[in-house]
Amino acid sequence: MKRRILKNIEWGILISTIILSIIGLVALTSATKNSDFDELKKQILWLAVSIPVMIVIIFIDYEFIAKMSPILYGIIIALLIGVLFTEPINGATSWFYIGQFSLQPAEFAKVICILMLAFVITKIQKRGRDEISRFPKLLLVLLVFAVPTLLIIKQPDYGTALAFIMALVFMLFVAGIKKRYIIGAILLVVILVPLLYFFVLPEHAKTRIDVFLNPDIDPRGAGYNIIQSKLAVGAGELFGMGLFKGNQTQLGFLYPKTTDFIFALIAEEMGFIIAGGVIILYVVLVTKAIYVAKTAKDELGSYIAIGIAGVFFFHMLENIGMTMGLLPITGIPLPFVSYGGSSLLSNFIMIGLLLNISGRRQKAIFID
């Protein structure tokens, strides 16, 4: 059984993940040179935990994991409520602290919400594929999505909430939702965006949008980080300034260089070729995830895979886009590259699920 699973696994996903993780460790080595490599050491420890977890996930049938999703969903909702009562860090209540390590429930909520949504959608569609377009059934799916998303917005963590939305959009599209809902959703977004900007968003979120549109309005304040990031990206040119030699990185102008703006560090010190290679690796990862969704043995596997593809696509697009000034800053980490234990572990769990689904693509694999 294990040999057959390994034979069918989409190895391109694993290879891309390993290369991205190695690039991330190299970048963190440079970023943490002046802090006794503290975050690098923690990232290596998290990597040592994440890889075995991924291997275990590969060999547990994803149908069983999906059946457990209602229990996991209840646990993560409790954690998302509990984290709201913790001490705010930089204005957000997103972490539980255990000694020197922190745990961010929102990162694991992405995985669990995808599993739960896939489980609910497949249950709904047992009576027919068009059942998902019946308003009461669609409302149930939206409710499952809305509870964790609203709790994450409450923290506040708008970037992660947007990742949830992207996963939902990908999953509903693959589930065959009627076009009228898609058109209605687009119109609703067009109407709501200006209303949210003027009447709902807090001042700091409005400032980020204003700075995205014109970073020079506050070059020493809200626009400082994005200006320094763009300088770093441009300074790297083709081959980079060299590891440990980036001006913006090593002189402390780029911040936070281990998480949000680590791609700018890569571009500055390793150059366009490596930075472009990173983008290509993410494109390979996302397209392979979509291919897994397309070739999965059942709809449950398709929905899980496409939801994961949506999350990775959003993280890649938003993080790299914001470092180059193409998108507003949201504090979204770059998967496998940015520092962050919870992010790294949850990402490897999603990779484990993709490999799990791809390894079981042939129905004959269940015959002993």
N, C-alpha and C positions, 0 to 999 in steps of 0.2 A: 504493500500500500504506500509506504513512504517513498519508495523508489519511483512509483508511478506519479506521485504528487510532484516530486523533484523533477521528473522528466518533463512535466507539462508546465512548470512554473515559468512565468514571463521574466526571464533573467535580466532583461534590459532594465526593468524597474529596480532590481537589487543593485545592479552595477552602477546605475545613475545615483542611487542613494549613497552607496559607499564612497564614490568619488566626491559627491557634494559634502559628505561628512569629513572627508580628509581635507578638502579645501577649507572647510569651516575651522578645523583644528589649526591649520596653518595660519589662517587669518587671526584667530584668537591668540595664537602665540605672539604675533606682532602687537595685537591690541592690548595684551595684558603684560607686556614686557616691564612696564614701570610699576606694576602692582604685584610683583612676586608671582605672576602667572596664576593668581588665585582662581579666577573664573575659568581658565583653561583646565586646571586640575579638577574642578567640579564638573566641567563638561565631559571630561574623560571618564569620570566616575559614573555619570548619567549614561554615557555611551555604553559602558560596561554592563549597566543594568538593562538598557533598552534592547540591545542585540539579542540576549537570551529570551526576553519577553517576546520579541518579534518571532523568534524561532518556535516558541511554544504556540503562539497564535496561528502560525502556518499549519500546524498539524491538528488543531482542534476544528472540527467541521464547523464552517461558518453558520450553518443552519442552527446548530446548538447554541452558538454565541448569540444569534439573533433572537432565539427563544428566551434567552436570559435578559434581553434588552429591557423589558418592563421593570425588572428588579433593579438593574443598573440605572435606569432612568430615574426611578424613585430615589436612589441613593445620591445621584448627582444633583437632583433638584434640592435635596436636603443640604448638600454641601454648598450649593450656590446661594441658598438662603443664609446658611451659617456664615459664609465669608463676608456677607454684608455687615456683620457685627464686629469685624476685626478692625484693627487700627489702620487708618488710611495711609498709604504710601504714595507720595506725589499726587494726592487727591483721589486715589482709587483704592477701593477695598476689594482687591482681587486675589490676595494670597493668604494662605495659612503658613505660619513659620514653625518649623520643626528643627530646633537647634540652629545650625548654620544654613540649613536648606529651606527652601520655600516650595510650596505646592500651589499651583494655580488651577482650581477646579474647571474653569472655563475651557482650558485646553482639552481636558478629557471629555467635557460636555460635547465637544464637536464630534468625537467618535461615537459616543453613546447616542446622541441625537440622530446621527445618520443611521445607526443600527435600528433605533426605534422607529424612525420614519419608514425605513425599508420594510420593517416587520408589519407596520400598520397598513402601508400601501398594498403589500401582497395579500394581507387578510381581506382588505376591501375588494381587491380585484379577483378574488376567488369566484365571485358571482358574475364576473365579466370585466373586461378591460375598461369599458366605458364607465364603470361604477365610480371611478376616481373623479369624474366630471359631474357627478350628482352633488348638489350643493351641500347637503348635510354631511356627506362623506368627506368632501373637500374641507369642510369646516373642521372636522375632527383632525385631519392631517395638519391644518394650520394651527390648531390648538396645541398639538404635540410640539410643534415648532415654536410657537409663541412663548410658552412658559419659560423655558431656559433662556431664550433670546432676550425677553424683557428683563429677566433677572440679571443678565450680563450687561444690558444697557444701564441698569440701575447702579452698577459698580462705580463709575461708568467705564465700559470698554466697548466703544463703538466699532473698532476695527474687527474684533472677534465676532461681534453681532453681524457685521456685514459678511463675514465668512460663512455664517449660518445661512444667511439669505442666499448666497451663491450656491451652496450645497442644495438648498430647497429648490431653487430654480432649475438646476441641472436634473434633479430627481423627478420633479413634476413634468418636465419636458419629455424625459425618457418614458415616464409612465403614461404618456399620451393624453395629457390634459387638453381639453377643447380649446380651439384658437380664441374663442370669445373671452376666455379667462386671461389669456396672454395679452390680448389687446386691451382688455379692461385694466390689467395690472400696469401696463405701460402708461395708459392715460392717468391712472391713479398716482403713479410716481411723478409724472409731469405736474400734476396739480399739487401734490403734497410737498414736493421738494422746497418750493419757495415758502410755503406755509410753515414747514418745519424750521427753515432758516430764520424766519422773522419772529416766530412765536414759540418755538419749542426748544431749539438747541441752546445749551448754555453758552455763555460768552466766550469761553476758551475754545469751544468747537467752532463758533463763528469766526474767531480769530484765525484758526487754522485754515479755514476756507479762504478768508481774505488774503492771508499770506501766500497761499497757493496761487491765487490769481495775480498777486503783486507782492513778491518777497521784499521789495525795496521800501515798502511802507513802514517797516520796522526792522531795519537791518541789524540793529544791536539787541533786539528783543525777540519777538515772535518769529521774525524772519531769519534769525541768525543761523540756526541749525541747517536749514535748507540751503542757504547761501554757501556755507562751508562745505556741505555735501556736494554741491554742484562744482565747486572749486576743486575738490578732491577727485571727482570723477573725471573732470577735464584735464587735471594735471598728470594723470597716469599715462596719457597718450597710448601708444601701441604696446609697449613692453613694460610699462610701469616704472616707478622710481626706485623699485627694489624693496625687498622685505626689510622692515625696521627703518626705512628711509623716507616714508611719506611725510610731507610737511604738515598737512592738516591733521594726520593721524597722530604722529609722534609729538607734535607741539601742543596737543590738547585742544585744537580748534574743532575737531570732529567729535560730536557727542550726541547720543551714546554710541560709541564705536563698536561695542561688543554685541549690540542687539539691533536696534532700528536701522543704523547706518553702516552695518558691516559690509554691505555691497559696495559702498563708497570707498571703504578701506581697500577692498579687493581691487577695485578699478584703479585706485591711486598707486598702490604698491605693486600690483601684479599686472596691470595694464589691460588694454582693451581685449587682447586675445584671450586671457584667462576669464575676464568678466563676461565676454561674449560666450565663452565655453560654458560658463555657469548658466547663462540663459538657455543655451542649447540643451543642457542636461535637464533643466526644468521642463522644457518643451517635450523632450523625450519622455520624461516621467509622466506628464499629464496625458500625452497622446497614447502612451502604453496603458495608462489607467482607463482611458476611454475605450481602448481596444479590448481590455479585459471585460469591461461592462458589456461590450457588443458581443463577445464570445462566451460569456458566462453560461453555465448549464441551466440556469433558471432565472426568473425575474428578480428574486431576492438578491442573488449575487450581482445582477446588473445594477440594481438600485444602490446597493452598498458601494460598488466600485465607482459609479458615476457621481455619487455624493462626495466620495473622497477626492475624485478628480476635480470637482468644483472647489473644494477647500484648498487644494494645492495650487490650482489655477489662480484663485483670488490672492493667496499669500504671495505667490511669485509676482503677479501683476502689480499688486499694491505696494509691496516693499521695494521692488526695483524701480517702479514708477515714481514713488515719493522721493527716493534718493536722487533722482534726476530732475525733480521738479515737475514731473508730468502728472502727478496725482497728489491730493492733499495728504499731509502726514497724519497717520492714524496709530502709530505704535505697533504695527504688525511685524512679527519676526520673520526672517527668511528661513524656511524649513531646512533643517539639518546643518545650517551654517551659523545662524545667530546663536548666541549663548542663551540657555534656558532649559532647565531640566524637564519641567512639565511639558514644554513644547516638543523637546526632543523625544521623550518617551511616547507621547501621544502620536507623533508623526511616525515613529517606528511601529506602533500598534497598527496604524492605518496601512503602512507598507506590508505588515504581516497579513492583514486582511486581503489586500490586493493579491499577494502571492498565494494565499489560501484559496481564493476564488479562481485564480488562473490555474492552479494545480489540480482543480477538480472539474475542469471544463469538459472532460470526456466522461459520459455516463458509465462507460465500461470500467471506469476506475473503481467503482463500488462493488464490482464482481470479484470475489475471491477465487 
